[in-house]
Amino acid sequence: MPNVYARGILFGTMLMELGDVAAVKCPKLDLVCSLDFKVKIKRISTGEVLYEISGKWSDELYITEKGEKRIYFDAKTAKIHPKIIAPEDQQEENESRRLWSKLTAALRVNNQTLATEEKSKVEDAQRAKSKAREEKGISHIPRFFEPQGDGFAIKLKNISSDPQVAKKQISDFIFATSIPSS
């Protein structure tokens, strides 16, 4: 995943931005997409560039194939799909919205001091849990992903190519009351 950087901490308006590189790989299809300032989708085995993606995620994204550039995504005309989330009091303690809710609330009222304190509390608690697991010889087992090569793959297998069926499969997988098995 890319890192998040804060600009304008000392001077100007503080804002967060994504940076660095993230890669999405599908060895089964022999594809990799490295997300960087200039995004290219290429073959893993040969490095052959199949597509280039450019633009701004908040405006227009373009995809270029064999020199032909076309609009791939237009934020101004895209339909906003409502998030499917459980109410915070029904979320597990480590779900992002619940875990980071106090930090988010501080950011919404532009209280950087409180936001930093809340961020530190979460990170310190996570470090303490990690240390306790390590001392007991307990490995962390991700709920939705399993190790695969030098990365991770989702545990959900055989996702349908039918969008409606796939949506139900993914929803059932995420919101299941028991932990998915590998």
Buried (B, 14 or more C-beta within 10 A) or exposed (E): EEEEEEEEEEEEEBEEEEEEEEEEBEEEEEBBBBBEEEBBBBEBEEEEEEBBBBBEEEEBBBBBEEEEEEEBBEEEEEEEEEEEEEEEEEBEEEBEEBBBBBBEEBBEEEEEEBBEEBBEEBEEEEEEEEEEEEEEEEEEEEEEBEEEEEEEBBBBEEEEEEEEEEEEBBEEBEEEEEEBEE
